[in-house]
Amino acid sequence: MSRSTPVRIQVPAIGADSVLLDLGLQADGTLEVPPDAGEVGWFTGGPTPGELGPAVVVGHVDWAGEPGVFYNLRDLIPGNEITVTRADGSVAQFMVSSNEQFPKEQFPTTGVYGNIDHAGLRLITCGGSFDPKARSYEDNIVVFAELVGSTRA
């Protein structure tokens, strides 16, 4: 698919439905995160969902005691569907290929952001145990999905 800004993501298996915010990099080089639990964002420095390469979408598992849009991301299984509506009126259709949990210090940067020979999608949230001293989760949940089709919105 050609480049087109994503505007909405839907993950029916977990009841996730959100507009997509633009996210860039912070001063320290890490990916920005959405400002609250109810919003999801996509990394503008990579491909758009449906383009060749790995498009990256991130959301919170929770925020200030409230479940985030990606609260149930850990429950996705291979074969689940993800759709991304794009500004050009197209809808990119993805299928989950795997769902993995990684300690943050072992985050698979190349596997998430590295070049691939197809249109892929990576959904990322926090997971594992919560460290109250660090005020963050110890792991990341990464869902890997592949483009399987497209339609018009």
GUKOL-256418 format. One record per residue (C-alpha): residue number from 0; residue in one letter; x, y, z. Coordinates in steps of 0.2 Angstrom, whole numbers. Layout:
<atoms>
+-----+----+-------+-------+-------+
|   i | aa |     u |     v |     w |
+-----+----+-------+-------+-------+
| NUM |  A |     X |     Y |     Z |
...
+-----+----+-------+-------+-------+
</atoms>
This chain:
<atoms>
+-----+----+-------+-------+-------+
|   i | aa |     u |     v |     w |
+-----+----+-------+-------+-------+
|   0 |  M |     0 |     0 |     0 |
|   1 |  S |     6 |    18 |    -3 |
|   2 |  R |    10 |    29 |    12 |
|   3 |  S |    -5 |    36 |    21 |
|   4 |  T |    -7 |    43 |    39 |
|   5 |  P |   -16 |    30 |    50 |
|   6 |  V |   -31 |    38 |    59 |
|   7 |  R |   -40 |    23 |    68 |
|   8 |  I |   -35 |     6 |    75 |
|   9 |  Q |   -47 |    -8 |    79 |
|  10 |  V |   -43 |   -24 |    88 |
|  11 |  P |   -60 |   -33 |    89 |
|  12 |  A |   -54 |   -48 |    99 |
|  13 |  I |   -49 |   -37 |   114 |
|  14 |  G |   -62 |   -23 |   111 |
|  15 |  A |   -49 |   -10 |   107 |
|  16 |  D |   -54 |     5 |    96 |
|  17 |  S |   -45 |    21 |    96 |
|  18 |  V |   -40 |    36 |    85 |
|  19 |  L |   -21 |    36 |    82 |
|  20 |  L |   -10 |    50 |    88 |
|  21 |  D |     7 |    55 |    79 |
|  22 |  L |    22 |    50 |    90 |
|  23 |  G |    40 |    54 |    87 |
|  24 |  L |    56 |    52 |    98 |
|  25 |  Q |    60 |    61 |   114 |
|  26 |  A |    76 |    70 |   118 |
|  27 |  D |    84 |    54 |   124 |
|  28 |  G |    80 |    45 |   108 |
|  29 |  T |    66 |    34 |   116 |
|  30 |  L |    49 |    33 |   108 |
|  31 |  E |    36 |    45 |   114 |
|  32 |  V |    20 |    38 |   122 |
|  33 |  P |     2 |    43 |   122 |
|  34 |  P |    -3 |    56 |   135 |
|  35 |  D |   -16 |    45 |   144 |
|  36 |  A |   -24 |    28 |   144 |
|  37 |  G |   -38 |    31 |   131 |
|  38 |  E |   -26 |    35 |   117 |
|  39 |  V |   -15 |    25 |   105 |
|  40 |  G |    -1 |    32 |    94 |
|  41 |  W |     9 |    27 |    79 |
|  42 |  F |    28 |    30 |    77 |
|  43 |  T |    29 |    43 |    63 |
|  44 |  G |    47 |    39 |    60 |
|  45 |  G |    43 |    22 |    52 |
|  46 |  P |    32 |    16 |    38 |
|  47 |  T |    13 |    19 |    39 |
|  48 |  P |     2 |     3 |    42 |
|  49 |  G |     1 |    -6 |    26 |
|  50 |  E |    17 |     1 |    18 |
|  51 |  L |    32 |   -10 |    16 |
|  52 |  G |    41 |   -12 |    33 |
|  53 |  P |    36 |   -13 |    51 |
|  54 |  A |    23 |     0 |    57 |
|  55 |  V |    24 |     3 |    76 |
|  56 |  V |     9 |     7 |    87 |
|  57 |  V |    10 |    10 |   105 |
|  58 |  G |    -3 |    11 |   119 |
|  59 |  H |    -4 |    10 |   138 |
|  60 |  V |    -8 |    -5 |   148 |
|  61 |  D |   -15 |     6 |   161 |
|  62 |  W |   -14 |    24 |   167 |
|  63 |  A |   -17 |    32 |   184 |
|  64 |  G |   -27 |    16 |   189 |
|  65 |  E |   -37 |    15 |   174 |
|  66 |  P |   -36 |     1 |   160 |
|  67 |  G |   -28 |     7 |   144 |
|  68 |  V |   -34 |     4 |   127 |
|  69 |  F |   -20 |   -10 |   126 |
|  70 |  Y |   -25 |   -17 |   143 |
|  71 |  N |   -29 |   -34 |   135 |
|  72 |  L |   -16 |   -34 |   122 |
|  73 |  R |    -7 |   -49 |   131 |
|  74 |  D |   -23 |   -59 |   126 |
|  75 |  L |   -21 |   -58 |   107 |
|  76 |  I |   -17 |   -75 |    98 |
|  77 |  P |   -11 |   -79 |    81 |
|  78 |  G |   -25 |   -77 |    69 |
|  79 |  N |   -34 |   -62 |    77 |
|  80 |  E |   -38 |   -47 |    66 |
|  81 |  I |   -32 |   -29 |    67 |
|  82 |  T |   -38 |   -16 |    56 |
|  83 |  V |   -31 |     2 |    53 |
|  84 |  T |   -41 |    15 |    44 |
|  85 |  R |   -30 |    27 |    35 |
|  86 |  A |   -32 |    45 |    29 |
|  87 |  D |   -34 |    40 |    11 |
|  88 |  G |   -50 |    30 |    15 |
|  89 |  S |   -41 |    13 |    14 |
|  90 |  V |   -42 |     0 |    28 |
|  91 |  A |   -26 |   -10 |    31 |
|  92 |  Q |   -31 |   -28 |    37 |
|  93 |  F |   -18 |   -37 |    48 |
|  94 |  M |   -17 |   -54 |    56 |
|  95 |  V |    -8 |   -57 |    72 |
|  96 |  S |     7 |   -69 |    69 |
|  97 |  S |    14 |   -69 |    87 |
|  98 |  N |    12 |   -61 |   104 |
|  99 |  E |    28 |   -60 |   114 |
| 100 |  Q |    34 |   -53 |   131 |
| 101 |  F |    51 |   -46 |   133 |
| 102 |  P |    60 |   -39 |   149 |
| 103 |  K |    63 |   -21 |   145 |
| 104 |  E |    82 |   -23 |   145 |
| 105 |  Q |    80 |   -36 |   132 |
| 106 |  F |    68 |   -27 |   120 |
| 107 |  P |    70 |   -34 |   103 |
| 108 |  T |    74 |   -17 |    94 |
| 109 |  T |    79 |   -25 |    78 |
| 110 |  G |    64 |   -37 |    77 |
| 111 |  V |    52 |   -22 |    80 |
| 112 |  Y |    60 |    -8 |    70 |
| 113 |  G |    72 |   -18 |    58 |
| 114 |  N |    68 |   -19 |    39 |
| 115 |  I |    57 |   -33 |    33 |
| 116 |  D |    52 |   -38 |    16 |
| 117 |  H |    33 |   -36 |    19 |
| 118 |  A |    20 |   -24 |    27 |
| 119 |  G |    20 |   -28 |    46 |
| 120 |  L |    13 |   -21 |    61 |
| 121 |  R |    19 |   -21 |    79 |
| 122 |  L |     8 |   -16 |    94 |
| 123 |  I |    17 |   -13 |   110 |
| 124 |  T |    12 |   -10 |   128 |
| 125 |  C |    19 |   -13 |   145 |
| 126 |  G |    17 |   -30 |   154 |
| 127 |  G |    24 |   -41 |   167 |
| 128 |  S |    26 |   -36 |   185 |
| 129 |  F |    24 |   -18 |   191 |
| 130 |  D |    40 |   -10 |   200 |
| 131 |  P |    33 |     3 |   212 |
| 132 |  K |    50 |    10 |   215 |
| 133 |  A |    53 |    13 |   196 |
| 134 |  R |    35 |    17 |   193 |
| 135 |  S |    35 |     6 |   178 |
| 136 |  Y |    32 |   -12 |   172 |
| 137 |  E |    47 |   -23 |   170 |
| 138 |  D |    42 |   -30 |   153 |
| 139 |  N |    35 |   -26 |   136 |
| 140 |  I |    21 |   -35 |   127 |
| 141 |  V |    24 |   -35 |   108 |
| 142 |  V |    11 |   -41 |    95 |
| 143 |  F |    18 |   -45 |    78 |
| 144 |  A |     6 |   -44 |    64 |
| 145 |  E |     6 |   -46 |    45 |
| 146 |  L |    -4 |   -37 |    31 |
| 147 |  V |   -17 |   -49 |    24 |
| 148 |  G |   -28 |   -37 |    14 |
| 149 |  S |   -35 |   -20 |    12 |
| 150 |  T |   -52 |   -12 |     9 |
| 151 |  R |   -60 |     5 |     7 |
| 152 |  A |   -67 |    13 |    23 |
+-----+----+-------+-------+-------+
</atoms>
